[in-house]
Amino acid sequence: MENPFEIIIQKLNSIENLLKNIPKVKNEPIPAPVNEVLTFTEATKYINLSKSGLYKKTASRSIPHFKQSKKLYFKRSELDDWMTQYRISTKDELEQKAMEYMTKRFSGNVLKNGWWIFPRKFL
């Protein structure tokens, strides 16, 4: 008859070997699930707009929304797109666009010391 303590030790050793073979998991927090569809009050908080302001935007159809059984719903991705559609260009971007326009419009003219030199026909 075998010693019961030896059986327990053998089983513990086999469990240890199994645990060593399991890849270690990083201790990163699991992100909370993000709802893709927002209710009206969640949307007001998400885009930082008052209730009346959001009602006006939905009534004028200037913001994407869904209506189901007299309740308004919004897709988070569509709200993100709506908020970023009126991006203001930086000064450098505006200068780059102006230079591109000028080179296309006045391709035969000369840029000297930051000034365009036009032929007499433009003056």
Secondary structure, DSSP 8 states (H G I E B T S, - for coil): ---HHHHHHHHHHHHHHHHHHS-------------SEEEHHHHHHHHT--HHHHHHHHHTT-S--EEETTEEEEEHHHHHHHHHTT----HHHHHHHHHHHHHHHTTTSEEETTEEE--GGG-
